[in-house]
Amino acid sequence: MPSSSFVMPKFWFQVGKISDRDGVAARMKAIPKEFQQEVANKYDCIFLQENTHKGRLEANKFLHETAMKYLEKKNAPEGA
């Protein structure tokens, strides 16, 4: 597997030209490779709720918060 590849969830919102794919991909790239599969699996579980609108919102919120946690850790000053 090339070093530039990353794990994606199996599911994301798409209707016609409207899609969450680019946002999901950008956030998955921010997560360290060793945690990507675990995060993708959890995203899928949240996304696949019976209430699809709620599942989409909660899955995207989870992914955003998770990515931000890793970005903040990565960008934190040394020793912080």
mmCIF file of the N, C-alpha and C atoms, coordinates in Angstrom:
data_MODEL
# 
_entry.id   MODEL 
# 
loop_
_atom_site.group_PDB 
_atom_site.id 
_atom_site.type_symbol 
_atom_site.label_atom_id 
_atom_site.label_alt_id 
_atom_site.label_comp_id 
_atom_site.label_asym_id 
_atom_site.label_entity_id 
_atom_site.label_seq_id 
_atom_site.pdbx_PDB_ins_code 
_atom_site.Cartn_x 
_atom_site.Cartn_y 
_atom_site.Cartn_z 
_atom_site.occupancy 
_atom_site.B_iso_or_equiv 
_atom_site.pdbx_formal_charge 
_atom_site.auth_seq_id 
_atom_site.auth_comp_id 
_atom_site.auth_asym_id 
_atom_site.auth_atom_id 
_atom_site.pdbx_PDB_model_num 
ATOM 1   N N  . MET A 1 1  ? 0.854   -1.182 0.000  1.00 0.00 ? 1  MET A N  1 
ATOM 2   C CA . MET A 1 1  ? 0.000   0.000  0.000  1.00 0.00 ? 1  MET A CA 1 
ATOM 3   C C  . MET A 1 1  ? 0.898   1.242  0.000  1.00 0.00 ? 1  MET A C  1 
ATOM 4   N N  . PRO A 1 2  ? 0.662   2.179  -0.918 1.00 0.00 ? 2  PRO A N  1 
ATOM 5   C CA . PRO A 1 2  ? 1.476   3.400  -0.968 1.00 0.00 ? 2  PRO A CA 1 
ATOM 6   C C  . PRO A 1 2  ? 1.338   4.217  0.306  1.00 0.00 ? 2  PRO A C  1 
ATOM 7   N N  . SER A 1 3  ? 2.396   4.935  0.654  1.00 0.00 ? 3  SER A N  1 
ATOM 8   C CA . SER A 1 3  ? 2.387   5.705  1.902  1.00 0.00 ? 3  SER A CA 1 
ATOM 9   C C  . SER A 1 3  ? 1.379   6.858  1.870  1.00 0.00 ? 3  SER A C  1 
ATOM 10  N N  . SER A 1 4  ? 0.959   7.281  0.670  1.00 0.00 ? 4  SER A N  1 
ATOM 11  C CA . SER A 1 4  ? 0.004   8.383  0.575  1.00 0.00 ? 4  SER A CA 1 
ATOM 12  C C  . SER A 1 4  ? -1.438  7.915  0.735  1.00 0.00 ? 4  SER A C  1 
ATOM 13  N N  . SER A 1 5  ? -1.671  6.609  0.814  1.00 0.00 ? 5  SER A N  1 
ATOM 14  C CA . SER A 1 5  ? -3.038  6.106  0.937  1.00 0.00 ? 5  SER A CA 1 
ATOM 15  C C  . SER A 1 5  ? -3.535  6.249  2.375  1.00 0.00 ? 5  SER A C  1 
ATOM 16  N N  . PHE A 1 6  ? -4.839  6.191  2.501  1.00 0.00 ? 6  PHE A N  1 
ATOM 17  C CA . PHE A 1 6  ? -5.452  6.294  3.818  1.00 0.00 ? 6  PHE A CA 1 
ATOM 18  C C  . PHE A 1 6  ? -6.730  5.476  3.798  1.00 0.00 ? 6  PHE A C  1 
ATOM 19  N N  . VAL A 1 7  ? -7.249  5.169  4.975  1.00 0.00 ? 7  VAL A N  1 
ATOM 20  C CA . VAL A 1 7  ? -8.461  4.369  5.121  1.00 0.00 ? 7  VAL A CA 1 
ATOM 21  C C  . VAL A 1 7  ? -9.673  5.288  5.071  1.00 0.00 ? 7  VAL A C  1 
ATOM 22  N N  . MET A 1 8  ? -10.707 4.844  4.369  1.00 0.00 ? 8  MET A N  1 
ATOM 23  C CA . MET A 1 8  ? -11.990 5.574  4.319  1.00 0.00 ? 8  MET A CA 1 
ATOM 24  C C  . MET A 1 8  ? -13.071 4.694  4.925  1.00 0.00 ? 8  MET A C  1 
ATOM 25  N N  . PRO A 1 9  ? -14.089 5.312  5.542  1.00 0.00 ? 9  PRO A N  1 
ATOM 26  C CA . PRO A 1 9  ? -15.258 4.533  5.937  1.00 0.00 ? 9  PRO A CA 1 
ATOM 27  C C  . PRO A 1 9  ? -15.899 3.913  4.690  1.00 0.00 ? 9  PRO A C  1 
ATOM 28  N N  . LYS A 1 10 ? -16.688 2.875  4.885  1.00 0.00 ? 10 LYS A N  1 
ATOM 29  C CA . LYS A 1 10 ? -17.372 2.231  3.758  1.00 0.00 ? 10 LYS A CA 1 
ATOM 30  C C  . LYS A 1 10 ? -18.567 3.055  3.293  1.00 0.00 ? 10 LYS A C  1 
ATOM 31  N N  . PHE A 1 11 ? -19.109 3.874  4.173  1.00 0.00 ? 11 PHE A N  1 
ATOM 32  C CA . PHE A 1 11 ? -20.338 4.609  3.876  1.00 0.00 ? 11 PHE A CA 1 
ATOM 33  C C  . PHE A 1 11 ? -20.160 6.094  4.134  1.00 0.00 ? 11 PHE A C  1 
ATOM 34  N N  . TRP A 1 12 ? -20.775 6.916  3.308  1.00 0.00 ? 12 TRP A N  1 
ATOM 35  C CA . TRP A 1 12 ? -20.878 8.356  3.526  1.00 0.00 ? 12 TRP A CA 1 
ATOM 36  C C  . TRP A 1 12 ? -22.042 8.843  2.701  1.00 0.00 ? 12 TRP A C  1 
ATOM 37  N N  . PHE A 1 13 ? -22.514 10.033 3.000  1.00 0.00 ? 13 PHE A N  1 
ATOM 38  C CA . PHE A 1 13 ? -23.681 10.591 2.325  1.00 0.00 ? 13 PHE A CA 1 
ATOM 39  C C  . PHE A 1 13 ? -23.333 11.001 0.898  1.00 0.00 ? 13 PHE A C  1 
ATOM 40  N N  . GLN A 1 14 ? -24.205 10.611 -0.035 1.00 0.00 ? 14 GLN A N  1 
ATOM 41  C CA . GLN A 1 14 ? -24.106 11.098 -1.411 1.00 0.00 ? 14 GLN A CA 1 
ATOM 42  C C  . GLN A 1 14 ? -25.471 10.975 -2.066 1.00 0.00 ? 14 GLN A C  1 
ATOM 43  N N  . VAL A 1 15 ? -25.940 12.098 -2.601 1.00 0.00 ? 15 VAL A N  1 
ATOM 44  C CA . VAL A 1 15 ? -27.152 12.133 -3.402 1.00 0.00 ? 15 VAL A CA 1 
ATOM 45  C C  . VAL A 1 15 ? -26.840 13.008 -4.597 1.00 0.00 ? 15 VAL A C  1 
ATOM 46  N N  . GLY A 1 16 ? -26.782 12.410 -5.769 1.00 0.00 ? 16 GLY A N  1 
ATOM 47  C CA . GLY A 1 16 ? -26.414 13.167 -6.963 1.00 0.00 ? 16 GLY A CA 1 
ATOM 48  C C  . GLY A 1 16 ? -25.014 13.738 -6.807 1.00 0.00 ? 16 GLY A C  1 
ATOM 49  N N  . LYS A 1 17 ? -24.914 15.035 -7.007 1.00 0.00 ? 17 LYS A N  1 
ATOM 50  C CA . LYS A 1 17 ? -23.605 15.693 -6.902 1.00 0.00 ? 17 LYS A CA 1 
ATOM 51  C C  . LYS A 1 17 ? -23.285 16.162 -5.483 1.00 0.00 ? 17 LYS A C  1 
ATOM 52  N N  . ILE A 1 18 ? -24.207 15.989 -4.559 1.00 0.00 ? 18 ILE A N  1 
ATOM 53  C CA . ILE A 1 18 ? -23.992 16.394 -3.163 1.00 0.00 ? 18 ILE A CA 1 
ATOM 54  C C  . ILE A 1 18 ? -23.404 15.212 -2.404 1.00 0.00 ? 18 ILE A C  1 
ATOM 55  N N  . SER A 1 19 ? -22.209 15.412 -1.827 1.00 0.00 ? 19 SER A N  1 
ATOM 56  C CA . SER A 1 19 ? -21.517 14.316 -1.170 1.00 0.00 ? 19 SER A CA 1 
ATOM 57  C C  . SER A 1 19 ? -20.680 14.822 -0.004 1.00 0.00 ? 19 SER A C  1 
ATOM 58  N N  . ASP A 1 20 ? -20.559 13.976 1.013  1.00 0.00 ? 20 ASP A N  1 
ATOM 59  C CA . ASP A 1 20 ? -19.681 14.255 2.151  1.00 0.00 ? 20 ASP A CA 1 
ATOM 60  C C  . ASP A 1 20 ? -18.287 13.670 1.932  1.00 0.00 ? 20 ASP A C  1 
ATOM 61  N N  . ARG A 1 21 ? -18.053 13.020 0.803  1.00 0.00 ? 21 ARG A N  1 
ATOM 62  C CA . ARG A 1 21 ? -16.820 12.272 0.584  1.00 0.00 ? 21 ARG A CA 1 
ATOM 63  C C  . ARG A 1 21 ? -15.553 13.111 0.785  1.00 0.00 ? 21 ARG A C  1 
ATOM 64  N N  . ASP A 1 22 ? -15.493 14.285 0.188  1.00 0.00 ? 22 ASP A N  1 
ATOM 65  C CA . ASP A 1 22 ? -14.271 15.095 0.302  1.00 0.00 ? 22 ASP A CA 1 
ATOM 66  C C  . ASP A 1 22 ? -13.996 15.506 1.744  1.00 0.00 ? 22 ASP A C  1 
ATOM 67  N N  . GLY A 1 23 ? -15.045 15.865 2.472  1.00 0.00 ? 23 GLY A N  1 
ATOM 68  C CA . GLY A 1 23 ? -14.877 16.241 3.879  1.00 0.00 ? 23 GLY A CA 1 
ATOM 69  C C  . GLY A 1 23 ? -14.448 15.059 4.731  1.00 0.00 ? 23 GLY A C  1 
ATOM 70  N N  . VAL A 1 24 ? -15.042 13.905 4.466  1.00 0.00 ? 24 VAL A N  1 
ATOM 71  C CA . VAL A 1 24 ? -14.669 12.693 5.198  1.00 0.00 ? 24 VAL A CA 1 
ATOM 72  C C  . VAL A 1 24 ? -13.203 12.348 4.903  1.00 0.00 ? 24 VAL A C  1 
ATOM 73  N N  . ALA A 1 25 ? -12.819 12.419 3.629  1.00 0.00 ? 25 ALA A N  1 
ATOM 74  C CA . ALA A 1 25 ? -11.435 12.097 3.252  1.00 0.00 ? 25 ALA A CA 1 
ATOM 75  C C  . ALA A 1 25 ? -10.446 13.050 3.922  1.00 0.00 ? 25 ALA A C  1 
ATOM 76  N N  . ALA A 1 26 ? -10.751 14.332 3.914  1.00 0.00 ? 26 ALA A N  1 
ATOM 77  C CA . ALA A 1 26 ? -9.846  15.316 4.521  1.00 0.00 ? 26 ALA A CA 1 
ATOM 78  C C  . ALA A 1 26 ? -9.661  15.042 6.011  1.00 0.00 ? 26 ALA A C  1 
ATOM 79  N N  . ARG A 1 27 ? -10.728 14.682 6.679  1.00 0.00 ? 27 ARG A N  1 
ATOM 80  C CA . ARG A 1 27 ? -10.626 14.412 8.118  1.00 0.00 ? 27 ARG A CA 1 
ATOM 81  C C  . ARG A 1 27 ? -9.910  13.092 8.386  1.00 0.00 ? 27 ARG A C  1 
ATOM 82  N N  . MET A 1 28 ? -10.151 12.079 7.558  1.00 0.00 ? 28 MET A N  1 
ATOM 83  C CA . MET A 1 28 ? -9.465  10.796 7.743  1.00 0.00 ? 28 MET A CA 1 
ATOM 84  C C  . MET A 1 28 ? -7.960  10.955 7.553  1.00 0.00 ? 28 MET A C  1 
ATOM 85  N N  . LYS A 1 29 ? -7.542  11.819 6.642  1.00 0.00 ? 29 LYS A N  1 
ATOM 86  C CA . LYS A 1 29 ? -6.111  12.043 6.411  1.00 0.00 ? 29 LYS A CA 1 
ATOM 87  C C  . LYS A 1 29 ? -5.433  12.663 7.630  1.00 0.00 ? 29 LYS A C  1 
ATOM 88  N N  . ALA A 1 30 ? -6.196  13.365 8.472  1.00 0.00 ? 30 ALA A N  1 
ATOM 89  C CA . ALA A 1 30 ? -5.635  14.008 9.664  1.00 0.00 ? 30 ALA A CA 1 
ATOM 90  C C  . ALA A 1 30 ? -5.413  13.017 10.801 1.00 0.00 ? 30 ALA A C  1 
ATOM 91  N N  . ILE A 1 31 ? -5.986  11.840 10.680 1.00 0.00 ? 31 ILE A N  1 
ATOM 92  C CA . ILE A 1 31 ? -5.895  10.825 11.735 1.00 0.00 ? 31 ILE A CA 1 
ATOM 93  C C  . ILE A 1 31 ? -4.702  9.913  11.439 1.00 0.00 ? 31 ILE A C  1 
ATOM 94  N N  . PRO A 1 32 ? -3.881  9.635  12.437 1.00 0.00 ? 32 PRO A N  1 
ATOM 95  C CA . PRO A 1 32 ? -2.728  8.753  12.212 1.00 0.00 ? 32 PRO A CA 1 
ATOM 96  C C  . PRO A 1 32 ? -3.166  7.407  11.629 1.00 0.00 ? 32 PRO A C  1 
ATOM 97  N N  . LYS A 1 33 ? -2.353  6.878  10.722 1.00 0.00 ? 33 LYS A N  1 
ATOM 98  C CA . LYS A 1 33 ? -2.684  5.637  10.009 1.00 0.00 ? 33 LYS A CA 1 
ATOM 99  C C  . LYS A 1 33 ? -3.060  4.495  10.946 1.00 0.00 ? 33 LYS A C  1 
ATOM 100 N N  . GLU A 1 34 ? -2.386  4.401  12.080 1.00 0.00 ? 34 GLU A N  1 
ATOM 101 C CA . GLU A 1 34 ? -2.650  3.280  12.989 1.00 0.00 ? 34 GLU A CA 1 
ATOM 102 C C  . GLU A 1 34 ? -4.031  3.342  13.636 1.00 0.00 ? 34 GLU A C  1 
ATOM 103 N N  . PHE A 1 35 ? -4.710  4.489  13.554 1.00 0.00 ? 35 PHE A N  1 
ATOM 104 C CA . PHE A 1 35 ? -6.046  4.629  14.132 1.00 0.00 ? 35 PHE A CA 1 
ATOM 105 C C  . PHE A 1 35 ? -7.147  4.766  13.078 1.00 0.00 ? 35 PHE A C  1 
ATOM 106 N N  . GLN A 1 36 ? -6.776  4.890  11.817 1.00 0.00 ? 36 GLN A N  1 
ATOM 107 C CA . GLN A 1 36 ? -7.758  5.150  10.767 1.00 0.00 ? 36 GLN A CA 1 
ATOM 108 C C  . GLN A 1 36 ? -8.821  4.057  10.631 1.00 0.00 ? 36 GLN A C  1 
ATOM 109 N N  . GLN A 1 37 ? -8.430  2.786  10.668 1.00 0.00 ? 37 GLN A N  1 
ATOM 110 C CA . GLN A 1 37 ? -9.417  1.714  10.501 1.00 0.00 ? 37 GLN A CA 1 
ATOM 111 C C  . GLN A 1 37 ? -10.417 1.713  11.648 1.00 0.00 ? 37 GLN A C  1 
ATOM 112 N N  . GLU A 1 38 ? -9.940  1.897  12.857 1.00 0.00 ? 38 GLU A N  1 
ATOM 113 C CA . GLU A 1 38 ? -10.816 1.940  14.027 1.00 0.00 ? 38 GLU A CA 1 
ATOM 114 C C  . GLU A 1 38 ? -11.806 3.108  13.918 1.00 0.00 ? 38 GLU A C  1 
ATOM 115 N N  . VAL A 1 39 ? -11.309 4.268  13.519 1.00 0.00 ? 39 VAL A N  1 
ATOM 116 C CA . VAL A 1 39 ? -12.166 5.449  13.367 1.00 0.00 ? 39 VAL A CA 1 
ATOM 117 C C  . VAL A 1 39 ? -13.163 5.235  12.237 1.00 0.00 ? 39 VAL A C  1 
ATOM 118 N N  . ALA A 1 40 ? -12.721 4.665  11.122 1.00 0.00 ? 40 ALA A N  1 
ATOM 119 C CA . ALA A 1 40 ? -13.626 4.399  9.991  1.00 0.00 ? 40 ALA A CA 1 
ATOM 120 C C  . ALA A 1 40 ? -14.726 3.431  10.397 1.00 0.00 ? 40 ALA A C  1 
ATOM 121 N N  . ASN A 1 41 ? -14.388 2.404  11.149 1.00 0.00 ? 41 ASN A N  1 
ATOM 122 C CA . ASN A 1 41 ? -15.393 1.437  11.606 1.00 0.00 ? 41 ASN A CA 1 
ATOM 123 C C  . ASN A 1 41 ? -16.426 2.105  12.505 1.00 0.00 ? 41 ASN A C  1 
ATOM 124 N N  . LYS A 1 42 ? -15.956 2.959  13.416 1.00 0.00 ? 42 LYS A N  1 
ATOM 125 C CA . LYS A 1 42 ? -16.889 3.640  14.316 1.00 0.00 ? 42 LYS A CA 1 
ATOM 126 C C  . LYS A 1 42 ? -17.761 4.621  13.541 1.00 0.00 ? 42 LYS A C  1 
ATOM 127 N N  . TYR A 1 43 ? -17.174 5.326  12.567 1.00 0.00 ? 43 TYR A N  1 
ATOM 128 C CA . TYR A 1 43 ? -17.942 6.239  11.709 1.00 0.00 ? 43 TYR A CA 1 
ATOM 129 C C  . TYR A 1 43 ? -19.076 5.463  11.037 1.00 0.00 ? 43 TYR A C  1 
ATOM 130 N N  . ASP A 1 44 ? -18.746 4.293  10.464 1.00 0.00 ? 44 ASP A N  1 
ATOM 131 C CA . ASP A 1 44 ? -19.768 3.484  9.787  1.00 0.00 ? 44 ASP A CA 1 
ATOM 132 C C  . ASP A 1 44 ? -20.886 3.081  10.747 1.00 0.00 ? 44 ASP A C  1 
ATOM 133 N N  . CYS A 1 45 ? -20.535 2.659  11.940 1.00 0.00 ? 45 CYS A N  1 
ATOM 134 C CA . CYS A 1 45 ? -21.553 2.246  12.919 1.00 0.00 ? 45 CYS A CA 1 
ATOM 135 C C  . CYS A 1 45 ? -22.473 3.401  13.276 1.00 0.00 ? 45 CYS A C  1 
ATOM 136 N N  . ILE A 1 46 ? -21.912 4.565  13.474 1.00 0.00 ? 46 ILE A N  1 
ATOM 137 C CA . ILE A 1 46 ? -22.716 5.740  13.805 1.00 0.00 ? 46 ILE A CA 1 
ATOM 138 C C  . ILE A 1 46 ? -23.575 6.136  12.602 1.00 0.00 ? 46 ILE A C  1 
ATOM 139 N N  . PHE A 1 47 ? -22.984 6.147  11.423 1.00 0.00 ? 47 PHE A N  1 
ATOM 140 C CA . PHE A 1 47 ? -23.666 6.566  10.204 1.00 0.00 ? 47 PHE A CA 1 
ATOM 141 C C  . PHE A 1 47 ? -24.873 5.682  9.898  1.00 0.00 ? 47 PHE A C  1 
ATOM 142 N N  . LEU A 1 48 ? -24.774 4.387  10.161 1.00 0.00 ? 48 LEU A N  1 
ATOM 143 C CA . LEU A 1 48 ? -25.811 3.430  9.762  1.00 0.00 ? 48 LEU A CA 1 
ATOM 144 C C  . LEU A 1 48 ? -26.949 3.293  10.765 1.00 0.00 ? 48 LEU A C  1 
ATOM 145 N N  . GLN A 1 49 ? -27.271 4.360  11.459 1.00 0.00 ? 49 GLN A N  1 
ATOM 146 C CA . GLN A 1 49 ? -28.420 4.348  12.358 1.00 0.00 ? 49 GLN A CA 1 
ATOM 147 C C  . GLN A 1 49 ? -29.708 4.264  11.545 1.00 0.00 ? 49 GLN A C  1 
ATOM 148 N N  . GLU A 1 50 ? -30.776 3.855  12.210 1.00 0.00 ? 50 GLU A N  1 
ATOM 149 C CA . GLU A 1 50 ? -32.078 3.774  11.540 1.00 0.00 ? 50 GLU A CA 1 
ATOM 150 C C  . GLU A 1 50 ? -32.503 5.150  11.027 1.00 0.00 ? 50 GLU A C  1 
ATOM 151 N N  . ASN A 1 51 ? -32.257 6.189  11.810 1.00 0.00 ? 51 ASN A N  1 
ATOM 152 C CA . ASN A 1 51 ? -32.548 7.560  11.384 1.00 0.00 ? 51 ASN A CA 1 
ATOM 153 C C  . ASN A 1 51 ? -31.328 8.062  10.621 1.00 0.00 ? 51 ASN A C  1 
ATOM 154 N N  . THR A 1 52 ? -31.384 8.002  9.297  1.00 0.00 ? 52 THR A N  1 
ATOM 155 C CA . THR A 1 52 ? -30.206 8.301  8.485  1.00 0.00 ? 52 THR A CA 1 
ATOM 156 C C  . THR A 1 52 ? -29.740 9.746  8.608  1.00 0.00 ? 52 THR A C  1 
ATOM 157 N N  . HIS A 1 53 ? -30.657 10.692 8.768  1.00 0.00 ? 53 HIS A N  1 
ATOM 158 C CA . HIS A 1 53 ? -30.248 12.090 8.921  1.00 0.00 ? 53 HIS A CA 1 
ATOM 159 C C  . HIS A 1 53 ? -29.442 12.259 10.207 1.00 0.00 ? 53 HIS A C  1 
ATOM 160 N N  . LYS A 1 54 ? -29.962 11.696 11.288 1.00 0.00 ? 54 LYS A N  1 
ATOM 161 C CA . LYS A 1 54 ? -29.271 11.775 12.579 1.00 0.00 ? 54 LYS A CA 1 
ATOM 162 C C  . LYS A 1 54 ? -27.931 11.038 12.513 1.00 0.00 ? 54 LYS A C  1 
ATOM 163 N N  . GLY A 1 55 ? -27.906 9.882  11.863 1.00 0.00 ? 55 GLY A N  1 
ATOM 164 C CA . GLY A 1 55 ? -26.674 9.112  11.737 1.00 0.00 ? 55 GLY A CA 1 
ATOM 165 C C  . GLY A 1 55 ? -25.599 9.880  10.988 1.00 0.00 ? 55 GLY A C  1 
ATOM 166 N N  . ARG A 1 56 ? -26.007 10.532 9.898  1.00 0.00 ? 56 ARG A N  1 
ATOM 167 C CA . ARG A 1 56 ? -25.052 11.330 9.120  1.00 0.00 ? 56 ARG A CA 1 
ATOM 168 C C  . ARG A 1 56 ? -24.483 12.462 9.964  1.00 0.00 ? 56 ARG A C  1 
ATOM 169 N N  . LEU A 1 57 ? -25.351 13.198 10.648 1.00 0.00 ? 57 LEU A N  1 
ATOM 170 C CA . LEU A 1 57 ? -24.899 14.321 11.467 1.00 0.00 ? 57 LEU A CA 1 
ATOM 171 C C  . LEU A 1 57 ? -23.964 13.861 12.581 1.00 0.00 ? 57 LEU A C  1 
ATOM 172 N N  . GLU A 1 58 ? -24.349 12.805 13.277 1.00 0.00 ? 58 GLU A N  1 
ATOM 173 C CA . GLU A 1 58 ? -23.536 12.321 14.399 1.00 0.00 ? 58 GLU A CA 1 
ATOM 174 C C  . GLU A 1 58 ? -22.213 11.724 13.921 1.00 0.00 ? 58 GLU A C  1 
ATOM 175 N N  . ALA A 1 59 ? -22.226 11.010 12.794 1.00 0.00 ? 59 ALA A N  1 
ATOM 176 C CA . ALA A 1 59 ? -20.992 10.428 12.263 1.00 0.00 ? 59 ALA A CA 1 
ATOM 177 C C  . ALA A 1 59 ? -20.024 11.528 11.840 1.00 0.00 ? 59 ALA A C  1 
ATOM 178 N N  . ASN A 1 60 ? -20.534 12.544 11.160 1.00 0.00 ? 60 ASN A N  1 
ATOM 179 C CA . ASN A 1 60 ? -19.665 13.637 10.722 1.00 0.00 ? 60 ASN A CA 1 
ATOM 180 C C  . ASN A 1 60 ? -19.141 14.442 11.910 1.00 0.00 ? 60 ASN A C  1 
ATOM 181 N N  . LYS A 1 61 ? -19.964 14.611 12.933 1.00 0.00 ? 61 LYS A N  1 
ATOM 182 C CA . LYS A 1 61 ? -19.520 15.309 14.145 1.00 0.00 ? 61 LYS A CA 1 
ATOM 183 C C  . LYS A 1 61 ? -18.424 14.499 14.841 1.00 0.00 ? 61 LYS A C  1 
ATOM 184 N N  . PHE A 1 62 ? -18.632 13.199 14.970 1.00 0.00 ? 62 PHE A N  1 
ATOM 185 C CA . PHE A 1 62 ? -17.619 12.324 15.572 1.00 0.00 ? 62 PHE A CA 1 
ATOM 186 C C  . PHE A 1 62 ? -16.299 12.420 14.810 1.00 0.00 ? 62 PHE A C  1 
ATOM 187 N N  . LEU A 1 63 ? -16.375 12.333 13.482 1.00 0.00 ? 63 LEU A N  1 
ATOM 188 C CA . LEU A 1 63 ? -15.155 12.353 12.679 1.00 0.00 ? 63 LEU A CA 1 
ATOM 189 C C  . LEU A 1 63 ? -14.449 13.701 12.776 1.00 0.00 ? 63 LEU A C  1 
ATOM 190 N N  . HIS A 1 64 ? -15.218 14.781 12.746 1.00 0.00 ? 64 HIS A N  1 
ATOM 191 C CA . HIS A 1 64 ? -14.631 16.115 12.858 1.00 0.00 ? 64 HIS A CA 1 
ATOM 192 C C  . HIS A 1 64 ? -13.921 16.275 14.208 1.00 0.00 ? 64 HIS A C  1 
ATOM 193 N N  . GLU A 1 65 ? -14.579 15.902 15.284 1.00 0.00 ? 65 GLU A N  1 
ATOM 194 C CA . GLU A 1 65 ? -13.984 16.038 16.622 1.00 0.00 ? 65 GLU A CA 1 
ATOM 195 C C  . GLU A 1 65 ? -12.747 15.156 16.770 1.00 0.00 ? 65 GLU A C  1 
ATOM 196 N N  . THR A 1 66 ? -12.786 13.966 16.202 1.00 0.00 ? 66 THR A N  1 
ATOM 197 C CA . THR A 1 66 ? -11.641 13.064 16.277 1.00 0.00 ? 66 THR A CA 1 
ATOM 198 C C  . THR A 1 66 ? -10.458 13.637 15.502 1.00 0.00 ? 66 THR A C  1 
ATOM 199 N N  . ALA A 1 67 ? -10.712 14.108 14.292 1.00 0.00 ? 67 ALA A N  1 
ATOM 200 C CA . ALA A 1 67 ? -9.643  14.699 13.479 1.00 0.00 ? 67 ALA A CA 1 
ATOM 201 C C  . ALA A 1 67 ? -9.056  15.926 14.172 1.00 0.00 ? 67 ALA A C  1 
ATOM 202 N N  . MET A 1 68 ? -9.907  16.762 14.741 1.00 0.00 ? 68 MET A N  1 
ATOM 203 C CA . MET A 1 68 ? -9.429  17.969 15.427 1.00 0.00 ? 68 MET A CA 1 
ATOM 204 C C  . MET A 1 68 ? -8.539  17.611 16.609 1.00 0.00 ? 68 MET A C  1 
ATOM 205 N N  . LYS A 1 69 ? -8.881  16.552 17.316 1.00 0.00 ? 69 LYS A N  1 
ATOM 206 C CA . LYS A 1 69 ? -8.063  16.114 18.451 1.00 0.00 ? 69 LYS A CA 1 
ATOM 207 C C  . LYS A 1 69 ? -6.637  15.798 17.985 1.00 0.00 ? 69 LYS A C  1 
ATOM 208 N N  . TYR A 1 70 ? -6.518  15.081 16.886 1.00 0.00 ? 70 TYR A N  1 
ATOM 209 C CA . TYR A 1 70 ? -5.193  14.729 16.383 1.00 0.00 ? 70 TYR A CA 1 
ATOM 210 C C  . TYR A 1 70 ? -4.474  15.935 15.790 1.00 0.00 ? 70 TYR A C  1 
ATOM 211 N N  . LEU A 1 71 ? -5.198  16.812 15.117 1.00 0.00 ? 71 LEU A N  1 
ATOM 212 C CA . LEU A 1 71 ? -4.572  18.017 14.565 1.00 0.00 ? 71 LEU A CA 1 
ATOM 213 C C  . LEU A 1 71 ? -4.052  18.935 15.671 1.00 0.00 ? 71 LEU A C  1 
ATOM 214 N N  . GLU A 1 72 ? -4.847  19.089 16.738 1.00 0.00 ? 72 GLU A N  1 
ATOM 215 C CA . GLU A 1 72 ? -4.420  19.923 17.858 1.00 0.00 ? 72 GLU A CA 1 
ATOM 216 C C  . GLU A 1 72 ? -3.175  19.331 18.525 1.00 0.00 ? 72 GLU A C  1 
ATOM 217 N N  . LYS A 1 73 ? -3.163  18.005 18.659 1.00 0.00 ? 73 LYS A N  1 
ATOM 218 C CA . LYS A 1 73 ? -2.012  17.332 19.265 1.00 0.00 ? 73 LYS A CA 1 
ATOM 219 C C  . LYS A 1 73 ? -0.778  17.507 18.368 1.00 0.00 ? 73 LYS A C  1 
ATOM 220 N N  . LYS A 1 74 ? -0.962  17.378 17.067 1.00 0.00 ? 74 LYS A N  1 
ATOM 221 C CA . LYS A 1 74 ? 0.133   17.509 16.114 1.00 0.00 ? 74 LYS A CA 1 
ATOM 222 C C  . LYS A 1 74 ? 0.695   18.927 16.089 1.00 0.00 ? 74 LYS A C  1 
ATOM 223 N N  . ASN A 1 75 ? -0.186  19.918 16.221 1.00 0.00 ? 75 ASN A N  1 
ATOM 224 C CA . ASN A 1 75 ? 0.223   21.325 16.119 1.00 0.00 ? 75 ASN A CA 1 
ATOM 225 C C  . ASN A 1 75 ? 0.565   21.958 17.467 1.00 0.00 ? 75 ASN A C  1 
ATOM 226 N N  . ALA A 1 76 ? 0.462   21.193 18.531 1.00 0.00 ? 76 ALA A N  1 
ATOM 227 C CA . ALA A 1 76 ? 0.770   21.733 19.866 1.00 0.00 ? 76 ALA A CA 1 
ATOM 228 C C  . ALA A 1 76 ? 2.270   22.008 19.965 1.00 0.00 ? 76 ALA A C  1 
ATOM 229 N N  . PRO A 1 77 ? 2.636   23.087 20.663 1.00 0.00 ? 77 PRO A N  1 
ATOM 230 C CA . PRO A 1 77 ? 4.057   23.380 20.852 1.00 0.00 ? 77 PRO A CA 1 
ATOM 231 C C  . PRO A 1 77 ? 4.721   22.236 21.629 1.00 0.00 ? 77 PRO A C  1 
ATOM 232 N N  . GLU A 1 78 ? 5.991   22.027 21.376 1.00 0.00 ? 78 GLU A N  1 
ATOM 233 C CA . GLU A 1 78 ? 6.734   20.980 22.068 1.00 0.00 ? 78 GLU A CA 1 
ATOM 234 C C  . GLU A 1 78 ? 6.679   21.215 23.571 1.00 0.00 ? 78 GLU A C  1 
ATOM 235 N N  . GLY A 1 79 ? 6.464   20.137 24.311 1.00 0.00 ? 79 GLY A N  1 
ATOM 236 C CA . GLY A 1 79 ? 6.425   20.227 25.767 1.00 0.00 ? 79 GLY A CA 1 
ATOM 237 C C  . GLY A 1 79 ? 5.083   20.641 26.317 1.00 0.00 ? 79 GLY A C  1 
ATOM 238 N N  . ALA A 1 80 ? 4.099   20.850 25.452 1.00 0.00 ? 80 ALA A N  1 
ATOM 239 C CA . ALA A 1 80 ? 2.765   21.277 25.914 1.00 0.00 ? 80 ALA A CA 1 
ATOM 240 C C  . ALA A 1 80 ? 1.928   20.090 26.271 1.00 0.00 ? 80 ALA A C  1 
# 
